[in-house]
Amino acid sequence: MSGDLNVGGLVGCVNSEDVVRDPSFSDIIKSYASGTVSGSKHVGGLVGNNYGRVEYSHSIGNVKGETYVGGLVGFNSYYVEDCYAAGLTEGKVNIGGLVGFNDAYVMSSNASGTTEGETYVGGLVGFNYGLVEYCYADTNVFAKTYVGGLVGYNDGTREGSYASGNVVGEDFVGGLVGYNIYEVTDSYATGTVFGSIAVGGLVGINKDQVTNCYAIGLVYGGTVQGGLIGINDGGVTSSYYDKETSGQSDTGKGEPKTTAEMKLRSTYQDWNFEYVWSIRDGETYPMFYWQEEAPQSSFVVEIENIGALSGMAFNLYINYARGEDGELLNGFYRVKVDSDLDGENVVNEEFIFIDGETTVPVTLDAVGIHKLRIYVTRISFSNVVEINKKVISVTTESDSSLLPKVLEM
């Protein structure tokens, strides 16, 4: 299939007038295209220019154009959901392995293969001005500027997604996003990143907010680079990178951690391991619950109070405990509690769980702030909580006003 403007392997243009009249007339559902598609502007493996809903559809093959070129959709102004594209996508400006330019919604979709271009080039979306959610790209990306493993230039919301391909560019190069001026939340990148200026394992340049993200890929080339972010002119919250695999050691724009630390649930402060993230302690990096290989475990620990008196038991309350199959625990399961001060096996016995809940009494000996690591059989990760153990200082004065006092040690 070849042409000039609005070229698609299945449909050239899903007309905007159809959407105004009745969106159902413009839906493309459970459709596919294969082969080679070429054109100039608005070129897609399935749809060149989309103003309708594209769902449960895919394209396989090579797509080539000049601008607004995507492996599935060249220019998207409505919905792309539960779709995928595989193959070589190449052009100059606004080039994406799935969508060249996104002005609306791309959800639960993915791209694989190779994406090549010059400017605004991404493994999934070249230029994002809308929402990208629950997506991934396993695409090797080659371009010059504004280059990302998932999104080349992000001016919209991007969350719950990841990129695993290698990224090679010159300026503003990131394992996930090349240039970010909006929000990047709950995302990660694993591929190698190479560039000259503003090169980051996750984001090349960040001018807004990066929250609950991580990167593990090797980052090299150029003079301005970082394990997580190359240049940071925005905010970074609870985000990390592997300082061993990345070859980087910068601080202030992402926290460097060892590989062992990156594979522990306790490293990721304030992350949602109930419904968003999953991990297998000591074995895997975090992944999303929606990923096929992810264990469906979760549990939350609450402490009875913030302090514990010498020789007195306090309670740990375990809630929302789910096994790797995602089912709430019911029956007897072993709970193990280790302390960095008192050592291992402060608790190591079976407790009865009812609808994912149980109470665990704990007694500590050493005075000070304990970090307690809690393990539950059939759950793939451990949780860590802190508690300040206190002592009672008893006075020998006869004055009844001098009562026993609780002193923090």
N, C-alpha and C positions, 0 to 999 in steps of 0.2 A: 504494500500500500504506500503510495507516495502522493504528494501534493505540495501546496504552498502554505495556506492558512487553514487552521482548524482541521487537522488531519488525525484520525484515530484508526486503530486496527479494527474497531467495531463501528464507532460513531464519530463523525467529525466534530459536531457541536450539538450538545443538548441545550435547546433554545431556552433563553430566559423567559420569553413570553409564555412558553408552556408551563413554567413553574408558577407564574402569576395566575394562569387559568386553572390549573389543577396539577399539583406536583406529581400525582400518580402517573400522569401521562409521560413524565420525564424520567421515571425510575428505570434504572438498569440493574437487574437483580439476577444472580446466578448465571452470569454470562462470562464469556472468555474470548480471548483472541490470541493467536500465535502467529509468528512470522516477523518480517522486517517492516518497520514503519518509518517513513522519512518525510520531512517537510521543512518549513521555515519557522513559523510561529504557531504556538498552541498545538503541540504535537504530543500524542500519547499512545502508548501501546494498546489501550482500549478506547479511550475518549480523548479527543484533542482539547475541547473547551467544555467544561461541565458546570451547568447551573442546576442540575438535578441531583437525585440520590443514586449513588453507586454502591451496591451492597453485594457481599458474597460473590465477588467476581475477581477474575485474575487475567493477567496477560503474561505471556512467555515469548521472549524474542528480543531483537535489537531495535532500539528506537534512536533516531538521529534527527536533529534539527538545529536551529539557531538560538531561539529564545523561548522560554516557557515550554520546556520539554520534560516529560515524565514517563517513567516506565509503564505507568498505568494511565495517568491523567496529566495533560500538559498544564492546564490552568483550572483550579478548582474553586468554585464560588458557592458550593453547597455541601453535601455530605459524601464522604468516602469512608465506608465502614466495613470491617471484616473482609478486606481485600488483600491481594498480594501481587507483586510483580517480580519477575526473575529475568535477568539478561543484562545486556550492555545498553546503557543509556548515555548518550553523548550530545554535546552542544556547546554553547558559549555562555549564555547568561540565564539564570533561573533554571537550573538543571537538577532534577531529583530522581532517585531510583524508583520512587513511587509517584510523586507529584512534583512538578516543576515549581509552581507557585500556588500556595494555599492561602485562600482568603476566607476560609470557613472552618470546616471540621474534617479532621482525619483521625479516625479512631480504630483501635484493634486491628491494625493492618501492618504489613511488613514488606520489605524489599530485600532481594539478594542479587548478587552479581557484581557488576562494576559500573561506577558512575564517573564520567569524565566531563570536564568543562573548564571555564575560565573564572567566572565570578558568580557568587551566590549558588554554590554547589553543595548538595547534601546527599547522604546515602539514602535518605527517605524523602526529604523535602528540600528543595533548593532555597526558597524564600518562604518563611512562615509568617503570616499576618493573622492567623486564626488560632485554632486549638489543635494540638497534636497530643494524643493521649493513648496510653496502653499500646504503644507501637514499638517495633524494633527494626533495625537495619543490620543485615550481615553483608555489607557491601564495601568493597574497596573503592576509595574515593580519591580522584586525582584532579587537582585544579590549581588556580593561582591565588585568588583572594576570596575571603569569606567562605571558608571550606570547613564542613563538619561531617562527622561520621553519621549523624542523624539529620541535622538541619544546618545549612550553610549560614543563613542569617535569620535570627529569631526575633521577631517583634510581636510575638503572641505568647499564649500560655503553652508550656511544654512540660508535661508531667507523666510519671509512671511509664517511662520508656527507656530503651537502652540501644547502644550501638556496639557492635563487636568487630567491625571491619577496620582495616588499616587506612590511615588518612595521610595524604601527601599533598602539601601545598607550599605557598610562599608566605603570604601575610594573612594573619587572623585565622589560625588553624586550630581546630579543637577535635578531640576524640568523639564528642557528642555535638557540640555547637561551635561554629567558627566565631560568630559575633552575636552577643546576646544583649538586647536592650529591654527585655521583659523578664518573665519569671521562668526559672528552671527548677523543678521540684521533683523529689523522689525519682531520680534517674541515675544511670551509670554508663560508663564506657570502658571497654576492655582492650581496644586495639592500639597498635603502635601509631604514634603521631610524629610526623616530620614536617618542619617548616623553617622559615627564616625569622619572622617577626611576630610576636604575640602567639606563642604556641603553648597549648595546654592539654593535659590528658583528658580533660572534660570540656573546657571552654577556652577558646583563644583569647577573646576579650570579653569581660563581663562588666556591664554598665547598669545592671539592676540587681536581682536577688537570686542566689543559688542556695537551695535548702535541701538537706537530706540527700546528698548525692555522693558518689565516689568514682574514682578512676584507678585503674591498675596498669594501664599500658605504658610501654617505653616511650619517653618523650625526648627527642633530641633534635639538634640543628638550631642555628640562630643564637642570638644573645639574650632575648627576652622570652623566657619559658617558665613553666611551672608544672609540678606533678598533677595539679588539679586545674589551675587557671594560669594562663600566660600573663595577662595584665588584668588587674582587678580594680575597677573604678566603682564597684557596687558593694553589696553585702554578701557575706558567706556565712551560713549557719549550719552547724552540725554536718559538715562535709569533710571527706577524707580522701587520701590517696596512699597507695602502697609505695613507700620510699625505697623498697628493695627492687621491685620490678620496674618502677618508672625511671630509676636512675636520677631522681631529683631529691632535693632536701629543703626546698623553700618553705617558709612559714608565713602566716598572715593572710593567706589566700587559700586556705584549706589545710587541714591538719595531717602531717606525715605520720604514718603508722607502719609497723613491721608487717610482713605477710601473716605472721601468726596472730597479731592483733586484729588484722583486717578480717580474719576468719572467726571472730568471736562476736556473739550478739552484744555483749556488754560494751563493746567499743562504740556502738552507734547510739549516742545520747538522744533521747526524745524521738526516736524513730518508731513507726507503727509496725510492730511485729505481730499484731493481731490480724490485720486485714490487708496490709500492703506488702510487707516484706517477709521473706522466709530465709532461713539459714540452717546449715548443718554445722554446728560448732566444731572447729578444728579441721574441717574438711573443705568447706565451700565459702566463697564470698557471698554476700547477700544477693538474693534474687527475688523476683516478684512471685506472689502467690499464684498468679495466672500462668506462670511458666510451667511447662509440662513436667519438668524434673523437680519442681520445688516441693519439699515436704510441707504438709498443711498444718504443722504443729503451731501451737501458741500457748502461752500462759502469762499471767500477770501476778506479781507479788506485791502485797501491801503489808506494812509493819503496824503492829498494834499501837506502838508509840515510838517516839524518836529516841528514847533513852531506855536503858535496862539497868536495874540495880544489881549489885554484886550477889551472885548466887541465886538470883530469882529468874524464873522463866518468863519469857514473853512469847507472843504468838506471831507467826508469819501466816498470812491469809493468802492462799493460792486460788485464783479465779480464772475462768475462761480457759481451763486447761484442755487442749485438744491434742490428740495423737497425730501421727503423720498422715493418717487417713482423713483428718479434718473433723473427726467425731469427738464430742465432749467425753472426757474420761469418766467412767462409772465402774466402781469396784476398787480393789486394792492395788496400789502402785507404790513403788519405792521412791522415797524422797531422800536425797542426799544434800547436806549442807556443809560447805567448807568455809573456814574463816582464815583470813590472812594473818591473824594474830594467834588464834587457838589451834590452827592446823586443820587437817582434813577430818571428815566424819564427825563433826559436831552433832550432826543428826544423820543417821543412816538406817532407816526402817520403813516399813510399809504403812501407808495411811489409806483410809477409805475415801474415795472421791465420789461425790454425788453431783451429777450434772456439771462436772469440771471444777468443783470446789472442794477444798479441804482446809483444815487448820493444823499447823505444825508448831508445837511448842519447842522453844530453843532456850538453852541456858549457856551463858558465856562466862569464861573465867578471867581472861586478861582484861585489864582496864585500858580504855582507849577507843578509837573509832575503828570498828570492824567493817571490813568489806566481806559480805557473805555471798558466796556463789551457790545458787540453788539449782539442783538437777532433779528432773522427774523422768522416770522410766517412760519410754515411748515418745518423748518429746525431743526434738532434734537439736535444741539449744538450751543453754543455761541462762539464768538471770542473775544480776548482781544488785544487791541493796547495801546501803550503809546504815550502821546503827552505832550510837555513842554509848558505850558501857560506862556506868558511873559507879562510885562507891559511897557508902554512908560513913560519915565521920561522926562518932558518938562522943559527946562531951561528958566529963565527969563532974561538972559543976552541979550543985544542988539547986541552984536557982531554976524554978520551973519555967522561966521564960526562955531558958537555953535548951531548946528542943533539938533532937537530932537534925542535922542538916545534910542535904544532898549536894555533894561537890562534884563538879565535872573535872575529870582528869585529862 
